[in-house]
Amino acid sequence: MAEVILDKVRKVYPNGFVAVAEASFAAQDAELLVLVGPSGCGKTTTLRMIAGLEAVTSGTLSIGGRVVNSVAPKDRDIAMVFQSYALYPHMSVAENLAFGLKLRGVDRAEINRRVGEAAQMLGLTEMLERQPRVLSGGQRQRVALGRALVRQPKVFLLDEPLSNLDAKLRLSMRVEIARLHRRLGTTMIYVTHDQIEAMTLGQRIVVFNRGEIQQIDTPMNLYSRPANLFVAGFLGSPAMNFFRGMLRAQDGLHLDAGATRIALGGDTIIAERLKQVVDREIVVGVRPEDLHPLQTGSGVQPSISAQLEVIEPVGNEIFLNLTCGGSELVVRTPPAELPAPGTTIQLGFLSSALHFFDARTERRIG
């Protein structure tokens, strides 16, 4: 059993800075759990507390049913892969993979077996006699993964391991890590600031901001039901569009956003959700893919009027950058004939695709 449980774990530095404020979550046995958030949000500090590299100020941290608050890193049965490869340049790939096992006194036959299995799993068999300086970035990262793999730990901890790779290599290594997790069936906790990495790798995601956990859920639940404005704006590329204004019920439910009025349609479920916040300031969010240009005279409602500023064709889709009142919008749409920049167009949407947040608390409404 390799469940990792944090119960109100807190990290406060001597100067009073609260890096992590009462983090509570569980990485289940054999789960790939991702910690995500912007720089300085506390995700790496949390991982380092799990590893034993940072002391826990308060709260309880357990691995495999054993409280490890005071247990040394070497006795926690974890293996960590860092952002930097940290390979020994004078050693071959095989020697780098074997080094940790030698320090632990593992016999030669067992070392050779584990190194051989890890090399085969990661496609390093042909490179065992090479030194790190002749390897590509992706190959070096695979060696770093292999060095953790041969340990056969209860838990793998990965701290932004793909940050130093280019976009193509990051994609291939994401697939490699997902495949490796599926084959090993070992608990993995993965830290990243890249929300696409988080969404594609994590079975569940813990979203951090300013040392506090914002939401814990599956990738698609986070995307479709963000708990607050931060999660809604952080997850998704391009980010969710937001309109801030007063919710009014006169002449049909609508958002009064100053120069812009957005009709919210006649959906009775939405009306019921919002009846407690009528005449209060709210934020309405809509994903770029949930807005679409309307043909003139189509009569489809509800819709908003916006001015097209920039068109970004990226092959299989087009990003439209627009302005609506004082708000900037991004629309994701399939390739099609579009009007020239500077043109005012109508954008249609479904009321069911809208997200509603309290402007004061920033929490999801309903």
Order of alpha helices (4+ residues) and beta strands (2+ residues): beta-beta-beta-alpha-beta-beta-beta-alpha-alpha-alpha-beta-alpha-beta-alpha-beta-beta-alpha-alpha-beta-beta-beta-alpha-beta-beta-beta-beta-beta-beta-beta
